Amino acid sequence: MVEQRFDLARQLGQDIHQQAHELFKDNKGIQEGVTYPSLNSYQEDWNKITPILKEALNQLSDEELEKRIEMGPDFSMSLYELITFVSYREANIIGQIALWRRLLGYPAMRYM
């Protein structure tokens, strides 16, 4: 989810990467035999990218939102559609985390 925010920021022209970029670039899934960074590393990157991405999104014009992005052979979407998908996906992942926390007996997530 952190890499997804950095990826969207790069799509919007920001030249920025999270600390664990090499582990997650190109939408890599879970890898065997890899040591993942600490939770603190992800929190630092989340706090770093959030205001940068928010500012980049706020600066978009209607014309930029309509720009088509090639996603592969015979498939493209507008930047607006990509942002909508990424937002939906992020909300879905947060919901899954909340559900797993409850199922495993952890306290509810705090948003503030």
TIZAVO-200800 format. One line per field, with one value per residue: residue number from 0; residue in one letter; x, y negated, z of N, C-alpha, C in turn. Coordinates in steps of 0.2 Angstrom, whole numbers. Layout:
// TIZAVO-200800
num = NUM_... .
residuo = a_... .
n.xx = X_... .
n.yy = Y_... .
n.zz = Z_... .
ca.xx = X_... .
ca.yy = Y_... .
ca.zz = Z_... .
c.xx = X_... .
c.yy = Y_... .
c.zz = Z_... .
// end
This chain:
// TIZAVO-200800
num = 0_1_2_3_4_5_6_7_8_9_10_11_12_13_14_15_16_17_18_19_20_21_22_23_24_25_26_27_28_29_30_31_32_33_34_35_36_37_38_39_40_41_42_43_44_45_46_47_48_49_50_51_52_53_54_55_56_57_58_59_60_61_62_63_64_65_66_67_68_69_70_71_72_73_74_75_76_77_78_79_80_81_82_83_84_85_86_87_88_89_90_91_92_93_94_95_96_97_98_99_100_101_102_103_104_105_106_107_108_109_110_111 .
residuo = m_v_e_q_r_f_d_l_a_r_q_l_g_q_d_i_h_q_q_a_h_e_l_f_k_d_n_k_g_i_q_e_g_v_t_y_p_s_l_n_s_y_q_e_d_w_n_k_i_t_p_i_l_k_e_a_l_n_q_l_s_d_e_e_l_e_k_r_i_e_m_g_p_d_f_s_m_s_l_y_e_l_i_t_f_v_s_y_r_e_a_n_i_i_g_q_i_a_l_w_r_r_l_l_g_y_p_a_m_r_y_m .
n.xx = 4_10_20_11_6_18_20_9_12_24_18_12_22_32_48_52_54_50_58_59_58_64_60_46_44_37_25_27_24_22_38_48_61_66_70_60_57_56_41_41_49_40_30_37_39_26_21_30_26_13_9_15_9_-4_-3_2_-10_-19_-15_-19_-25_-41_-39_-27_-32_-40_-31_-26_-19_-9_-10_-7_-8_-21_-28_-32_-33_-41_-32_-39_-48_-38_-33_-45_-47_-35_-38_-49_-44_-35_-43_-50_-40_-37_-48_-48_-37_-42_-52_-44_-37_-47_-51_-40_-39_-34_-33_-45_-41_-34_-37_-34 .
n.yy = 6_-6_-7_-8_-21_-29_-25_-31_-44_-45_-43_-55_-64_-65_-62_-50_-38_-24_-18_-4_-1_8_20_20_15_15_21_32_47_56_62_76_79_67_52_41_24_14_10_-3_-9_-8_-16_-29_-31_-32_-43_-52_-52_-55_-69_-74_-67_-71_-85_-85_-79_-89_-98_-95_-97_-98_-94_-86_-76_-69_-64_-49_-34_-22_-5_7_20_15_9_-5_-19_-33_-46_-50_-39_-30_-36_-35_-21_-17_-24_-17_-4_-6_-9_3_12_7_9_23_25_20_30_42_38_38_51_58_53_41_23_11_1_-15_-31_-44 .
n.zz = 0_4_-6_-17_-15_-17_-31_-37_-35_-42_-55_-56_-58_-48_-42_-33_-20_-10_5_4_-9_-19_-15_-18_-31_-47_-44_-36_-27_-11_-5_-4_9_11_20_27_29_45_54_57_47_36_41_42_28_24_31_25_11_10_12_1_-10_-8_-11_-25_-31_-28_-37_-50_-66_-75_-88_-86_-78_-87_-96_-105_-100_-104_-101_-105_-118_-128_-118_-108_-97_-90_-81_-70_-68_-64_-52_-45_-44_-37_-25_-21_-20_-9_1_2_6_19_25_25_33_45_48_49_61_70_70_75_88_91_96_89_74_75_69_71 .
ca.xx = 0_15_23_6_6_24_19_5_16_28_14_10_28_36_54_52_54_50_64_59_56_66_56_39_43_33_19_30_20_26_44_51_68_67_69_56_59_52_35_43_51_34_27_41_38_19_21_33_23_6_8_18_4_-10_-1_2_-17_-23_-13_-21_-31_-46_-36_-23_-36_-43_-26_-26_-13_-8_-9_-5_-11_-28_-31_-30_-38_-39_-28_-45_-50_-32_-34_-51_-45_-30_-41_-54_-40_-32_-49_-52_-35_-37_-54_-45_-32_-46_-55_-39_-35_-52_-51_-34_-40_-30_-38_-47_-36_-35_-36_-31 .
ca.yy = 0_-12_-7_-11_-29_-31_-24_-36_-50_-45_-44_-62_-67_-66_-57_-48_-31_-22_-14_3_-1_14_26_20_12_19_25_39_50_59_65_80_78_59_49_35_18_14_7_-10_-11_-9_-22_-34_-32_-34_-50_-56_-52_-57_-76_-75_-65_-76_-91_-83_-78_-95_-103_-92_-101_-94_-91_-81_-70_-66_-60_-42_-30_-15_0_14_20_14_7_-11_-22_-40_-47_-51_-32_-27_-38_-32_-14_-17_-25_-11_2_-7_-8_10_15_4_13_30_25_19_36_46_36_40_58_60_51_35_18_8_-4_-22_-35_-50 .
ca.zz = 0_4_-13_-22_-15_-21_-38_-40_-35_-48_-61_-56_-59_-42_-43_-26_-19_-3_7_2_-16_-23_-13_-21_-38_-52_-41_-33_-21_-5_-8_1_10_11_26_26_34_51_53_58_40_32_44_40_21_24_33_20_4_11_10_-6_-15_-8_-15_-32_-33_-28_-42_-56_-69_-78_-94_-84_-76_-93_-100_-105_-98_-107_-96_-108_-125_-129_-112_-105_-92_-88_-74_-65_-67_-60_-45_-42_-43_-32_-19_-19_-18_-3_6_3_10_26_28_27_39_51_49_52_68_75_70_79_94_92_96_83_72_77_63_73 .
c.xx = 4_18_17_5_12_23_15_8_20_24_12_17_33_42_55_51_54_57_65_56_58_62_49_38_40_28_21_25_25_32_47_59_70_66_66_58_54_46_36_45_45_30_30_39_30_18_25_29_16_5_10_12_-2_-9_-1_-6_-21_-21_-15_-26_-36_-43_-31_-27_-39_-38_-26_-19_-14_-6_-7_-9_-18_-32_-28_-35_-36_-35_-34_-47_-44_-33_-40_-50_-40_-33_-46_-50_-37_-37_-50_-46_-35_-43_-52_-41_-37_-50_-50_-37_-41_-52_-46_-34_-36_-35_-39_-41_-39_-33_-34_-26 .
c.yy = -6_-13_-10_-18_-32_-31_-29_-42_-51_-46_-52_-67_-68_-60_-55_-41_-29_-18_-7_4_5_20_26_17_17_23_32_41_52_63_70_78_71_57_42_30_18_10_-1_-13_-12_-16_-29_-36_-34_-41_-55_-57_-55_-65_-78_-73_-69_-82_-90_-82_-84_-100_-100_-96_-96_-90_-85_-75_-66_-62_-53_-39_-23_-10_7_14_20_12_0_-14_-29_-41_-47_-44_-29_-29_-35_-24_-13_-19_-20_-5_0_-7_-1_13_13_8_20_30_24_26_41_44_39_48_61_57_44_29_15_3_-11_-26_-42_-50 .
c.zz = 0_-3_-18_-21_-18_-28_-41_-40_-41_-55_-62_-57_-54_-43_-35_-25_-12_-1_5_-5_-20_-21_-16_-28_-42_-49_-38_-27_-15_-8_-2_2_10_18_25_31_40_50_53_51_36_35_42_33_20_25_28_13_5_9_3_-11_-14_-12_-22_-34_-33_-34_-49_-59_-72_-84_-92_-82_-82_-97_-99_-103_-101_-102_-99_-115_-125_-122_-109_-101_-92_-82_-69_-63_-63_-53_-42_-40_-37_-25_-16_-16_-11_3_8_7_17_29_30_33_46_53_52_59_72_75_74_86_96_93_90_81_74_71_65_79 .
// end
